[in-house]
Amino acid sequence: MEILNLREAPKVPFNRDGHILCSNKNIQIVHLVLKPGEIIDKHVNENDVIFHILEGKALLYTNDSHALVSKDDCIMVEGGISRGFENVSVADFKVLLIKFMA
């Protein structure tokens, strides 16, 4: 068993407030925080990802569509599909990413 506290978890390797809670050959779990108005530009990821919204509201962009997502929503995005977020709330947007490593 391995226990890792969010405050002690390694930072993500890009310029965001994110921490890697778990990473192995099968799965990666990331806790990510976006400040109000902060955007993650659309990008393609080859891995399937589940997003579990912990706090706040954001627009989730995929390919040519978008949806408003908020606390307690859980969204599955298949690999190869473009995705991005825009925090549209006045509070922090917190999301847990569960990435299935292919």
Backbone as JSON, one array per atom type, in Angstrom:
{
  "sequence": "MEILNLREAPKVPFNRDGHILCSNKNIQIVHLVLKPGEIIDKHVNENDVIFHILEGKALLYTNDSHALVSKDDCIMVEGGISRGFENVSVADFKVLLIKFMA",
  "N": [[0.85, -1.17, 0.0], [0.45, 2.25, -0.75], [0.48, 5.53, 0.37], [-0.22, 8.81, -0.53], [-0.12, 12.16, 0.09], [-1.89, 15.0, -1.12], [-0.56, 17.51, -0.88], [2.04, 16.7, -0.82], [2.5, 15.45, -3.19], [4.07, 15.02, -6.41], [4.58, 17.82, -8.64], [2.83, 18.6, -11.7], [4.31, 18.31, -14.99], [4.05, 20.74, -16.39], [2.98, 24.17, -16.82], [0.88, 24.57, -14.62], [-1.41, 24.44, -11.82], [-1.13, 21.66, -10.56], [-1.02, 18.25, -9.4], [0.52, 15.08, -9.36], [-0.97, 12.28, -8.35], [-0.86, 9.56, -8.58], [0.98, 7.32, -10.56], [1.65, 4.97, -12.93], [2.38, 2.15, -15.09], [-0.18, 1.63, -16.03], [-2.09, 3.56, -15.28], [-2.73, 7.04, -14.6], [-3.2, 9.47, -12.17], [-4.32, 12.68, -11.64], [-4.54, 15.67, -9.83], [-5.99, 18.7, -10.48], [-6.07, 22.24, -10.57], [-7.78, 25.08, -11.65], [-7.67, 28.53, -11.84], [-10.13, 31.23, -11.6], [-11.24, 32.09, -14.83], [-9.01, 30.93, -16.02], [-7.51, 28.94, -18.58], [-7.17, 25.83, -20.25], [-5.85, 25.1, -23.17], [-7.35, 23.51, -26.03], [-6.29, 20.25, -26.76], [-4.93, 17.25, -28.14], [-5.04, 14.07, -26.75], [-3.8, 10.86, -26.6], [-4.74, 9.0, -24.85], [-7.47, 7.43, -23.08], [-9.52, 9.29, -20.86], [-10.89, 10.0, -17.68], [-12.72, 12.53, -16.21], [-13.34, 13.83, -13.1], [-15.28, 16.12, -11.56], [-14.5, 18.14, -8.91], [-14.86, 20.64, -7.65], [-16.41, 23.79, -8.46], [-17.14, 25.31, -11.74], [-16.86, 24.74, -15.23], [-16.19, 25.15, -18.73], [-16.02, 22.43, -20.82], [-14.28, 21.61, -23.57], [-14.5, 19.67, -26.48], [-13.32, 18.31, -29.45], [-15.42, 19.66, -31.78], [-17.36, 20.62, -30.05], [-18.88, 21.69, -26.91], [-19.41, 21.66, -23.33], [-21.01, 22.59, -20.29], [-19.63, 21.85, -17.24], [-19.81, 20.71, -13.86], [-19.48, 20.55, -10.23], [-19.33, 17.25, -9.01], [-19.87, 16.06, -11.46], [-19.0, 13.53, -13.82], [-16.97, 12.7, -16.44], [-16.25, 10.96, -19.39], [-13.72, 10.87, -21.74], [-12.68, 9.77, -24.78], [-9.55, 8.47, -26.02], [-7.56, 10.24, -28.44], [-9.33, 12.24, -29.0], [-9.8, 15.71, -29.11], [-9.43, 17.91, -26.31], [-10.18, 20.38, -23.79], [-10.23, 22.89, -21.16], [-12.08, 25.62, -19.69], [-12.23, 27.72, -17.04], [-15.11, 29.03, -15.95], [-16.21, 30.1, -13.74], [-16.4, 32.04, -10.66], [-14.83, 31.08, -8.76], [-12.24, 28.73, -7.74], [-11.64, 26.0, -9.97], [-11.7, 22.64, -9.6], [-10.46, 19.53, -10.51], [-10.3, 16.01, -10.9], [-8.24, 14.01, -12.73], [-8.26, 10.99, -14.4], [-6.25, 9.07, -16.06], [-5.95, 6.6, -18.47], [-3.34, 4.66, -19.24], [-2.08, 3.75, -22.33]],
  "CA": [[0.0, 0.0, 0.0], [1.18, 3.51, -0.78], [-0.38, 6.69, 0.63], [0.42, 10.04, -0.94], [-0.94, 13.33, 0.37], [-1.9, 15.97, -2.22], [0.46, 18.54, -0.67], [3.36, 16.09, -1.0], [2.54, 14.83, -4.51], [4.88, 15.78, -7.37], [3.9, 18.76, -9.53], [2.73, 18.23, -13.11], [5.46, 18.87, -15.71], [3.67, 21.87, -17.22], [2.71, 25.36, -16.01], [-0.46, 24.53, -14.03], [-1.48, 24.03, -10.42], [-1.53, 20.26, -10.61], [-0.17, 17.29, -8.72], [0.36, 13.69, -9.79], [-1.24, 11.47, -7.16], [-0.52, 8.16, -8.87], [1.44, 7.13, -11.93], [2.32, 3.71, -13.22], [2.24, 1.79, -16.5], [-1.58, 1.45, -16.39], [-2.98, 4.67, -14.92], [-2.16, 8.23, -13.99], [-4.24, 10.26, -11.52], [-3.82, 14.04, -11.46], [-5.43, 16.66, -9.24], [-5.71, 19.92, -11.2], [-6.83, 23.43, -10.15], [-7.76, 26.23, -12.55], [-8.17, 29.78, -11.25], [-11.18, 31.83, -12.42], [-10.8, 32.58, -16.14], [-7.87, 30.18, -16.54], [-7.86, 28.08, -19.71], [-6.28, 24.82, -20.8], [-6.19, 25.04, -24.59], [-7.67, 22.18, -26.56], [-5.16, 19.45, -27.18], [-5.26, 15.84, -28.35], [-4.35, 13.11, -25.91], [-4.1, 9.53, -27.14], [-5.25, 8.14, -23.79], [-8.79, 7.65, -22.51], [-9.44, 10.03, -19.6], [-12.1, 10.3, -16.93], [-12.63, 13.75, -15.43], [-14.32, 13.92, -12.02], [-15.25, 17.5, -11.12], [-14.54, 18.22, -7.45], [-15.39, 21.95, -7.26], [-16.49, 24.83, -9.47], [-17.77, 25.09, -13.04], [-15.97, 25.02, -16.36], [-16.57, 24.64, -20.04], [-15.16, 21.37, -21.35], [-14.31, 21.61, -25.03], [-14.03, 18.46, -27.15], [-13.44, 18.47, -30.9], [-16.17, 20.85, -32.18], [-18.48, 20.87, -29.14], [-18.51, 22.05, -25.54], [-20.44, 21.41, -22.32], [-20.76, 23.13, -18.96], [-19.49, 20.78, -16.26], [-19.74, 21.26, -12.52], [-19.2, 19.64, -9.12], [-19.88, 15.89, -8.99], [-19.97, 15.48, -12.8], [-17.95, 12.6, -14.21], [-16.99, 12.71, -17.88], [-15.29, 10.09, -20.05], [-13.31, 11.33, -23.07], [-11.85, 8.73, -25.4], [-8.27, 8.86, -26.58], [-7.59, 10.74, -29.8], [-10.28, 13.34, -29.09], [-9.31, 16.97, -28.56], [-10.12, 18.35, -25.1], [-9.64, 21.55, -23.1], [-11.11, 23.45, -20.14], [-12.07, 27.04, -19.37], [-12.93, 27.98, -15.78], [-16.05, 30.13, -16.17], [-16.79, 30.48, -12.46], [-15.65, 33.04, -9.89], [-14.06, 30.31, -7.77], [-11.35, 27.73, -8.32], [-12.2, 24.8, -10.58], [-10.84, 21.52, -9.23], [-10.84, 18.32, -11.24], [-9.44, 14.84, -10.78], [-8.07, 13.35, -14.03], [-7.85, 9.61, -14.34], [-5.79, 8.78, -17.41], [-5.62, 5.21, -18.7], [-2.15, 4.62, -20.08], [-2.22, 2.71, -23.37]],
  "C": [[0.9, 1.23, 0.0], [0.18, 4.64, -0.57], [0.4, 7.94, 0.29], [-0.54, 11.2, -0.71], [-0.81, 14.33, -0.77], [-0.78, 17.0, -2.07], [1.89, 18.01, -0.89], [3.54, 15.48, -2.39], [3.38, 15.67, -5.48], [4.02, 16.67, -8.27], [3.84, 18.18, -10.95], [3.87, 18.9, -13.87], [5.09, 19.98, -16.7], [3.18, 22.98, -16.29], [1.26, 25.42, -15.56], [-0.34, 24.14, -12.57], [-2.02, 22.61, -10.41], [-0.52, 19.37, -9.93], [-0.51, 15.88, -9.18], [0.23, 12.83, -8.53], [-0.84, 10.02, -7.34], [-0.05, 8.09, -10.32], [2.16, 5.81, -12.04], [2.06, 3.35, -14.68], [0.78, 1.71, -16.96], [-2.44, 2.7, -16.23], [-2.17, 5.85, -14.4], [-3.33, 9.04, -13.42], [-3.64, 11.62, -11.17], [-4.91, 14.9, -10.84], [-5.03, 18.0, -9.84], [-6.62, 21.04, -10.73], [-6.66, 24.51, -11.2], [-8.35, 27.42, -11.81], [-9.28, 30.34, -12.14], [-10.62, 32.44, -13.71], [-9.65, 31.82, -16.76], [-8.33, 29.16, -17.58], [-6.76, 27.04, -19.94], [-6.7, 24.68, -22.26], [-6.49, 23.62, -25.02], [-6.39, 21.52, -27.07], [-5.62, 18.01, -27.34], [-4.4, 15.0, -27.42], [-4.76, 11.74, -26.4], [-4.7, 8.58, -26.11], [-6.69, 8.46, -23.45], [-8.62, 8.34, -21.16], [-10.83, 10.14, -19.0], [-11.81, 11.56, -16.13], [-13.71, 13.72, -14.36], [-14.2, 15.33, -11.44], [-15.46, 17.55, -9.61], [-15.16, 19.52, -6.96], [-15.46, 22.86, -8.48], [-17.23, 24.42, -10.73], [-16.77, 25.45, -14.12], [-16.65, 24.57, -17.64], [-15.54, 23.6, -20.43], [-15.35, 21.36, -22.85], [-13.77, 20.28, -25.54], [-14.31, 18.6, -28.63], [-14.2, 19.75, -31.24], [-17.36, 21.14, -31.27], [-17.95, 21.29, -27.77], [-19.7, 21.78, -24.62], [-20.02, 22.07, -21.02], [-20.72, 21.96, -17.99], [-19.32, 21.41, -14.89], [-19.56, 20.15, -11.5], [-20.03, 18.36, -9.23], [-20.12, 15.3, -10.37], [-18.78, 14.57, -13.03], [-18.06, 12.43, -15.72], [-15.9, 11.79, -18.41], [-15.0, 10.67, -21.43], [-12.35, 10.29, -23.62], [-10.55, 9.31, -25.94], [-8.42, 9.31, -28.03], [-8.55, 11.9, -30.02], [-9.68, 14.58, -28.43], [-10.12, 17.35, -27.33], [-9.41, 19.54, -24.48], [-10.68, 22.07, -22.11], [-10.99, 24.96, -20.08], [-12.88, 27.23, -18.09], [-13.8, 29.22, -15.98], [-16.7, 30.59, -14.87], [-15.91, 31.52, -11.77], [-14.81, 32.38, -8.79], [-13.11, 29.36, -8.5], [-12.16, 26.57, -8.89], [-11.22, 23.68, -10.28], [-11.36, 20.25, -9.88], [-9.8, 17.22, -10.98], [-9.43, 14.16, -12.15], [-7.6, 11.93, -13.79], [-7.53, 9.19, -15.76], [-5.37, 7.31, -17.51], [-4.46, 5.14, -19.69], [-2.26, 3.45, -21.07], [-0.88, 2.11, -23.71]]
}
